[in-house]
């Protein structure tokens, strides 16, 4: 398929790399946020996705708003079959959603409908969830509410920071997104509507959310610190001065993805050539808070 990839931060680069490496798809262009000031000199810097696309010789589109007429005209001219999305950073209007024949497919770092919103990984860690994952879904006008194509599960380890977990999900999710594109192209993968129950929201983390209350139980303090580490801002903080925790290097083993029709939450699936699970084993026990 001809693809236009939309993404901005470092966490989106593994998915872009996976699609570039695919021999089944052509990444015709990349959509990313405009260059932003960074560093002490506040010099304009391109996003990690823009830099990676430029290295690969891929056209980069940087609309201030995705409803800009110049951007929409170029998108229609490219005429993509599908637009995969990872952490683009702007809401897509219906006029843009209607351009690709097979829609915009988002890689979201939670097991939808849990943790819809901008900060699913941070909220999962801070809530004490034992299991999270990633989902690919068809973008609609609602907040992360579209039908789901595929999911993968990932255990949240007792020492995981949000950065540790997000790194693992970024690389595992890259494979999930590439497999989703394959399944959409050959018609072997079909989206399943999200259930109405189990919806939780994951809004952007605020300074108040990241404030450490040292009179709270130790478990709560630990979750706040891990959930807000590493993070450029606000980060876990104490009092007026504030202090951020250091980065940790995660170890990672890729999980196995499954189609949305497979309802087991903790599972290992063996895949037939058409990506239909030929056998599944594991517990269907849902994630619970520690």
C-alpha positions in Angstrom: 0.0 0.0 0.0 1.0 3.6 -0.4 1.3 5.1 3.1 1.6 8.5 4.6 3.0 8.1 8.1 2.2 10.7 10.8 4.3 11.0 13.9 6.5 13.3 15.8 8.6 12.2 18.8 11.4 9.6 19.2 8.8 7.0 20.3 7.3 7.0 16.8 10.6 6.3 15.0 10.7 2.5 15.5 7.3 2.2 13.7 8.4 4.4 10.9 11.6 2.3 10.5 9.4 -0.9 10.4 7.3 0.5 7.6 10.3 1.7 5.6 11.8 -1.7 5.9 8.6 -3.5 4.7 8.7 -4.8 1.1 4.9 -4.6 1.0 4.4 -0.9 1.5 5.7 2.4 0.2 6.1 5.3 2.7 5.3 8.1 0.2 5.5 11.0 2.8 5.7 11.7 6.5 3.5 14.2 8.4 5.0 15.7 11.6 4.7 18.7 13.8 6.6 21.9 12.7 10.1 22.5 13.9 10.2 23.6 17.6 12.7 25.7 19.6 15.0 23.6 21.8 18.1 24.1 23.9 19.5 27.2 25.6 19.6 29.0 22.3 16.0 28.1 21.5 17.1 27.1 18.0 14.4 25.5 15.8 14.9 21.8 15.7 13.2 19.2 13.5 11.3 16.4 15.1 12.9 12.9 15.4 10.5 11.6 12.8 11.3 14.4 10.4 15.0 13.7 10.8 14.6 10.0 10.2 12.4 10.6 7.1 14.9 13.1 5.7 17.7 10.4 6.2 15.5 8.0 4.2 14.8 10.5 1.5 11.1 10.7 2.3 9.1 13.8 1.7 8.3 15.6 5.0 5.1 17.6 5.5 4.9 20.0 8.5 1.5 21.6 8.6 0.9 24.1 11.4 -2.6 22.6 11.5 -3.7 19.5 9.7 -6.7 21.3 8.3 -4.4 23.7 6.4 -5.5 23.8 2.7 -2.0 23.5 1.4 -1.4 20.4 3.4 -4.8 18.8 2.5 -4.1 19.5 -1.2 -0.8 17.8 -1.1 -2.3 14.9 0.8 -4.9 14.4 -1.8 -2.3 14.7 -4.5 -0.3 11.8 -2.9 -3.5 9.8 -2.6 -2.4 7.4 0.1 -4.2 4.1 0.6 -3.7 4.3 4.4 -2.1 6.7 7.0 -0.5 5.0 10.0 -0.1 7.3 13.0 2.1 7.2 16.1 2.1 10.1 18.6 1.5 12.7 15.9 0.5 15.4 18.5 -2.5 17.1 16.8 -6.2 16.2 16.3 -7.0 15.2 12.7 -10.1 16.9 11.3 -12.7 14.9 9.4 -11.6 16.6 6.1 -8.2 15.0 6.6 -9.6 11.6 7.9 -11.6 11.2 4.7 -8.6 11.4 2.3 -7.0 8.0 2.5 -9.1 5.2 1.1 -8.5 2.9 4.1 -8.4 5.6 6.8 -5.9 6.6 9.4 -4.7 3.8 11.7 -3.3 4.8 15.1 -0.9 2.9 17.3 -2.0 3.6 20.9 0.0 2.5 23.9 -2.7 0.9 26.0 -5.2 -2.0 25.8 -8.2 0.0 24.5 -10.7 1.0 25.8 -8.5 1.5 28.8 -6.5 4.7 29.1 -7.8 6.7 26.1 -5.9 9.9 25.8 -2.5 11.6 25.7 -0.6 9.8 28.5 -1.7 6.1 28.7 1.7 4.7 29.8 2.1 7.2 32.6 -1.4 6.6 33.9 -1.1 2.8 33.7 2.1 2.9 35.9 0.6 5.4 38.4 -2.6 3.4 38.7 -0.6 0.3 39.6 -1.7 -1.8 36.6 0.0 -5.1 36.2 -0.5 -5.4 32.5 -0.8 -2.9 29.7 -0.1 -3.1 25.9 -0.6 -1.5 22.6 -3.6 -1.3 20.2 -4.0 -0.4 16.6 -7.3 1.2 15.7 -9.1 3.1 13.0 -9.2 6.8 13.9 -12.7 8.3 14.2 -13.7 11.7 15.4 -14.0 10.5 19.0 -11.1 10.3 21.5 -9.3 6.9 20.7 -12.7 5.3 20.3 -12.4 3.7 16.9 -12.6 0.0 16.1 -9.5 -2.0 17.0 -7.4 -4.1 14.5 -4.9 -5.7 16.8 -3.4 -5.7 20.3 -0.4 -6.9 22.2 0.1 -7.2 25.9 3.1 -6.2 28.0 3.7 -6.8 31.7 4.4 -3.8 33.8 7.4 -4.7 36.0 7.6 -3.6 39.6 10.5 -1.3 38.8 9.3 0.0 35.5 9.3 3.7 34.9 7.1 5.1 32.2 10.2 5.6 30.1 11.2 1.9 30.4 7.7 0.8 29.5 7.2 3.2 26.7 10.5 2.1 25.1 9.4 -1.5 25.1 6.0 -0.7 23.7 7.5 1.5 21.0 9.5 -1.3 19.5 6.9 -4.0 20.1 4.2 -1.7 18.7 6.3 -1.1 15.6 5.8 -4.8 14.6 2.1 -4.6 15.5 1.6 -1.6 13.3 3.4 -3.2 10.3 1.4 -6.4 10.7 -1.8 -4.3 10.9 -0.9 -2.7 7.6 -0.2 -6.1 6.0 -3.6 -7.4 7.3 -5.5 -4.4 6.0 -3.9 -4.7 2.6 -4.6 -8.4 2.1 -8.0 -8.3 3.8 -7.2 -10.9 6.6 -7.5 -8.4 9.4 -10.8 -6.7 10.4 -11.4 -4.1 13.0 -13.6 -4.9 16.1 -15.7 -2.3 17.9 -14.4 -1.4 21.3 -16.6 -2.4 24.3 -18.6 0.3 26.1 -17.4 -0.9 29.5 -13.9 -0.6 30.8 -13.3 2.9 29.4 -10.7 4.9 31.4 -9.1 8.3 30.4 -5.5 9.2 30.4 -5.2 13.0 30.0 -1.9 14.8 29.9 0.1 14.7 33.1 0.0 18.0 35.0 2.4 19.4 37.6 -0.2 18.6 40.2 -0.4 15.0 39.1 3.4 14.7 39.4 3.6 16.2 42.9 4.9 13.8 45.4 2.9 13.7 48.6 5.4 12.2 51.1 2.6 11.6 53.7 1.0 9.2 51.2 1.5 5.4 51.5 4.9 4.3 50.1 3.3 2.4 47.3 1.5 5.5 46.0 4.8 7.5 46.2 6.6 4.8 44.3 4.0 4.8 41.5 4.0 8.6 41.1 7.8 8.7 40.9 7.9 5.8 38.4 5.0 7.1 36.4 6.6 10.5 35.9 10.1 9.2 35.1 11.8 9.9 32.8 9.9 12.9 31.5 11.0 16.3 30.2 8.3 18.1 32.2 6.9 18.2 34.8 8.5 15.1 36.2 8.0 13.8 39.7 8.7 16.7 42.1 8.7 17.5 45.8 7.9 20.9 47.2 8.8 24.1 45.4 12.3 23.1 44.3 11.3 19.9 42.4 13.6 17.0 41.5 13.5 14.6 38.6 14.5 10.9 38.7 17.3 9.6 36.5 16.8 7.5 33.4 17.0 3.7 33.5 18.0 1.4 30.7 15.2 -1.1 30.1 15.7 -4.7 29.1 13.2 -6.0 26.6 11.8 -9.1 24.9 9.3 -8.6 22.1 5.8 -9.8 23.0 3.5 -11.5 20.5 0.6 -9.5 19.0 -2.9 -10.8 18.5 -5.9 -9.6 16.5 -8.6 -7.8 18.4 -11.0 -10.7 18.0 -8.8 -12.8 20.4 -10.1 -11.9 23.8 -7.4 -13.4 26.0 -5.5 -10.7 27.9 -2.4 -12.7 28.8 -1.7 -15.0 26.0 0.8 -16.5 23.6 -0.5 -17.0 20.1 0.8 -19.2 17.3 0.1 -17.7 13.9 -1.1 -19.3 10.7 0.1 -17.9 7.4 -3.1 -15.7 7.2 -2.3 -14.3 10.7 -5.3 -16.2 12.2 -4.3 -17.6 15.6 -4.1 -21.3 15.3 -3.6 -21.8 19.0 -3.6 -19.7 22.1 -2.5 -20.4 25.6 -2.5 -18.3 28.7 -4.8 -16.6 31.2 -7.6 -14.4 30.3 -7.3 -12.6 33.6 -7.7 -8.9 33.1 -5.1 -6.4 34.4 -5.7 -5.4 37.9 -4.3 -2.7 40.2 -1.7 -3.7 42.7 
